[in-house]
């Protein structure tokens, strides 16, 4: 993350200078996208540092959610950047300005190479962490927009079609907005403790019901603490059996949840129809 932060900062400065020299909105838009990358990386690094802190009496899950909070603010920031780009693109489309295509092309090529290096560095980690994933998609978006700026630079050099700069700027804004929407939506889902999209809840219930001694599974709550860390609580109806046998059932349930679904945070409450209170009624899956 620190290496990518350094690369992105250098390229952003180059794009700002190049965008001003070339008078290119597309290049300046790409620099704006780079700025969001830098802020995203900084927020992610700080959040990941806090996430390593141990749980406390007031924060029993620790500081994992700081990573999600950082990702949420990154998405909001991207939306703001996209709106500014749309406004500038409209102004340039109505009143086209002369653009130096050679500067535009040269700086965009440097940006593409740098983005490619960043993507290669973060590729594997992006699959395991939402903050790294957000930074990764920032870079992918920048790489795509750099390709667009390169195409625009070539067209301007050979055709002097300056309006293409505004069109590319608008497309970059759309790309930023699309990524921001996905990022904010995923973060909100986690804050709302929605069922993780990678887990089939109906299949999970069937797996637990297949355990010998389990008659029913209900009152299920399944949520995400932070990227890759899920938790579940459930009521399990079993026969009226000795505690030693129920302990074996519990062990098998936890093994299934851990090995098949990667869940280590589990809260299972046993019930039996003849144990006094009877079967608690509630939402079933």
C-alpha positions in Angstrom: 0.0 0.0 0.0 2.9 2.4 0.8 4.6 1.6 -2.5 1.4 2.2 -4.4 0.9 5.5 -2.5 4.3 6.7 -3.5 3.8 5.8 -7.2 0.3 7.4 -7.3 1.5 10.6 -5.7 4.3 11.1 -8.2 2.0 10.4 -11.2 -0.7 12.7 -9.8 1.8 15.6 -9.6 3.0 14.8 -13.2 -0.6 14.8 -14.4 -1.5 18.1 -12.8 1.6 19.7 -14.4 0.9 18.0 -17.7 -2.8 18.9 -17.6 -2.1 22.6 -17.0 0.6 22.7 -19.7 -1.7 20.8 -22.2 -4.9 22.6 -21.0 -6.5 19.2 -20.9 -9.6 18.5 -18.8 -9.2 14.8 -19.4 -5.7 14.8 -17.9 -6.8 17.0 -15.0 -9.7 14.7 -14.4 -7.4 11.8 -14.3 -5.2 13.7 -11.8 -8.4 14.3 -9.7 -9.0 10.6 -9.8 -5.4 10.1 -8.7 -6.0 12.4 -5.8 -8.9 10.2 -4.6 -6.5 7.2 -4.9 -4.1 8.9 -2.6 -6.7 9.8 0.0 -8.2 6.3 -0.3 -4.8 4.8 0.3 -4.0 7.1 3.3 -7.4 6.3 4.8 -7.0 2.6 4.2 -3.5 2.5 5.8 -4.7 4.4 8.9 -7.8 2.2 9.2 -5.8 -1.0 8.8 -3.5 0.2 11.5 -6.4 0.8 13.9 -8.0 -2.5 12.9 -5.0 -4.3 14.4 -5.7 -2.9 17.8 -7.1 -5.5 20.3 -10.7 -5.4 21.5 -11.6 -3.3 24.5 -14.4 -3.4 27.1 -16.3 -0.8 25.1 -15.4 -2.2 21.6 -15.6 -6.0 22.0 -15.1 -6.6 18.3 -12.1 -4.3 18.2 -11.7 -1.6 15.5 -12.5 -3.7 12.4 -15.3 -1.5 11.3 -12.9 1.4 10.8 -11.9 -0.2 7.6 -15.5 -0.2 6.3 -15.9 3.4 7.5 -12.9 4.5 5.5 -14.1 2.7 2.4 -17.5 4.4 2.8 -15.9 7.9 2.9 -13.7 7.0 0.0 -16.9 6.3 -2.0 -18.5 9.6 -1.0 -15.4 11.4 -2.0 -15.4 9.8 -5.4 -19.0 10.9 -6.0 -18.0 14.5 -5.2 -15.1 14.3 -7.6 -17.3 12.9 -10.4 -19.8 15.7 -10.0 -17.0 18.3 -10.4 -15.7 16.6 -13.5 -19.2 16.5 -15.0 -19.6 20.3 -14.5 -16.2 21.0 -16.1 -16.8 18.6 -19.0 -20.1 20.5 -19.8 -18.3 23.8 -19.7 -15.6 22.6 -22.0 -18.1 20.9 -24.4 -20.0 24.2 -24.8 -16.9 26.3 -25.1 -14.0 24.1 -26.5 -10.4 25.2 -25.8 -7.2 24.5 -27.6 -5.3 21.5 -26.2 -1.7 20.4 -26.6 -2.1 16.8 -27.6 1.6 15.8 -27.3 1.8 16.7 -23.6 -1.5 15.0 -23.0 -0.3 11.8 -24.7 3.1 11.7 -23.0 1.8 12.2 -19.4 -1.1 9.7 -19.9 1.4 7.0 -21.0 3.4 7.5 -17.9 0.2 7.3 -15.8 -0.8 4.1 -17.5 2.5 2.4 -16.7 2.3 3.5 -13.1 -1.2 2.3 -12.7 -0.3 -1.0 -14.2 2.4 -1.4 -11.6 0.0 -0.5 -8.8 -2.6 -3.0 -10.0 0.0 -5.8 -10.1 1.1 -5.0 -6.5 -2.4 -5.0 -5.0 -4.0 -7.7 -7.2 -3.9 -10.6 -4.7 -4.7 -8.6 -1.5 -7.7 -6.9 -3.2 -9.5 -10.3 -3.0 -9.3 -10.4 0.8 -9.8 -6.8 2.1 -12.4 -4.2 1.2 -10.0 -1.3 1.7 -7.4 -2.8 -0.5 -10.2 -3.7 -3.0 -11.3 -0.1 -3.1 -7.7 1.1 -3.7 -7.3 -1.6 -6.4 -10.4 -0.4 -8.2 -9.3 3.1 -8.0 -6.1 2.1 -9.9 -8.1 0.0 -12.4 -10.3 3.0 -13.1 -7.2 5.2 -13.5 -5.6 2.7 -15.9 -8.8 2.7 -18.0 -9.0 6.5 -18.0 -5.3 6.7 -18.9 -6.1 4.6 -22.0 -8.9 7.0 -22.8 -6.6 10.0 -22.4 -4.0 8.4 -24.7 -6.7 7.8 -27.4 -7.8 11.4 -26.9 -4.2 12.7 -27.2 -3.7 10.8 -30.5 -7.0 12.2 -31.9 -6.1 15.7 -30.9 -2.6 15.5 -32.4 -3.9 14.3 -35.8 -7.4 15.8 -36.1 -7.4 18.8 -33.7 -10.8 17.6 -32.5 -10.6 19.3 -29.1 -14.2 18.4 -28.0 -12.9 14.8 -27.5 -11.2 16.1 -24.3 -14.5 17.0 -22.7 -16.0 13.7 -23.8 -13.2 11.7 -22.3 -13.5 13.8 -19.1 -17.2 12.9 -18.9 -16.5 9.2 -19.4 -13.9 9.3 -16.7 -16.4 10.9 -14.4 -18.9 8.1 -15.2 -16.3 5.5 -14.4 -15.5 7.1 -11.1 -19.3 7.3 -10.3 -19.8 3.7 -11.1 -17.0 2.5 -8.8 -18.1 4.9 -6.0 -21.7 3.5 -6.1 -20.5 -0.1 -5.7 -18.1 0.9 -2.9 -20.7 2.9 -0.9 -23.3 0.1 -1.4 -21.0 -2.6 -0.1 -20.0 -0.5 2.9 -23.7 0.3 3.7 -24.6 -3.4 3.4 -22.0 -4.2 6.0 -23.2 -1.4 8.3 -26.8 -2.6 8.0 -25.5 -6.2 8.8 -26.9 -7.6 5.6 -26.3 -11.2 4.8 -22.9 -11.6 3.0 -23.6 -12.0 -0.7 -21.0 -14.8 -1.0 -22.9 -17.0 1.5 -26.0 -19.0 0.5 -28.1 -18.8 3.7 -30.5 -21.5 2.6 -27.7 -23.9 1.8 -26.1 -23.1 5.2 -29.3 -23.9 7.0 -29.7 -27.2 5.2 -26.1 -28.1 6.1 -26.8 -27.5 9.7 -30.1 -29.4 9.6 -28.3 -32.4 8.2 -26.3 -32.7 11.4 -27.4 -35.8 13.3 -29.5 -34.8 16.3 -30.6 -31.4 14.9 -34.3 -31.1 14.3 -34.6 -27.5 13.3 -32.6 -24.3 12.8 -34.2 -20.9 13.3 -33.7 -17.3 14.6 -30.7 -17.0 12.3 -28.7 -13.8 12.1 -25.7 -13.7 9.7 -23.6 -10.6 9.2 -20.2 -9.2 8.2 -17.9 -7.6 10.9 -15.4 -6.5 8.3 -14.1 -7.8 4.9 -13.7 -11.6 5.1 -14.9 -11.9 8.7 -18.4 -13.1 9.1 -20.5 -13.9 12.2 -23.6 -16.0 12.9 -26.1 -16.5 15.7 -28.8 -19.2 15.6 -31.2 -21.2 17.7 -30.9 -25.0 17.1 -33.7 -27.4 18.1 -32.4 -30.7 19.3 -33.7 -33.8 21.1 -33.7 -33.9 24.9 -30.2 -35.4 25.3 -27.3 -35.4 27.8 -25.0 -32.4 27.8 -22.1 -34.5 26.5 -24.0 -35.4 23.4 -25.2 -31.8 22.7 -21.5 -30.8 23.0 -20.7 -33.1 20.1 -23.5 -31.6 18.0 -22.2 -28.1 18.8 -18.7 -29.1 17.8 -19.9 -30.5 14.4 -21.9 -27.4 13.7 -18.9 -25.1 14.4 -16.7 -27.3 12.2 -19.2 -26.9 9.3 -19.4 -23.2 9.8 -15.6 -22.8 10.0 -14.6 -25.2 7.2 -17.3 -24.6 4.6 -18.2 -21.0 5.3 -15.0 -19.6 6.9 -16.9 -18.4 10.0 -15.1 -18.3 13.4 -17.5 -16.0 15.2 -20.5 -18.3 16.1 -23.2 -18.1 18.7 -25.4 -21.2 18.9 -28.3 -21.6 21.4 -29.8 -25.0 21.8 -33.5 -25.6 22.5 -35.7 -28.7 23.0 -39.4 -29.1 22.9 -39.6 -30.8 26.2 -37.2 -28.5 28.1 -39.7 -26.2 29.8 -40.0 -23.1 27.6 -40.7 -25.1 24.5 -39.8 -24.1 21.0 -39.4 -20.4 20.6 -41.3 -19.0 17.7 -39.6 -16.6 15.3 -38.4 -16.1 11.7 -37.4 -19.3 10.0 -35.3 -19.7 6.9 
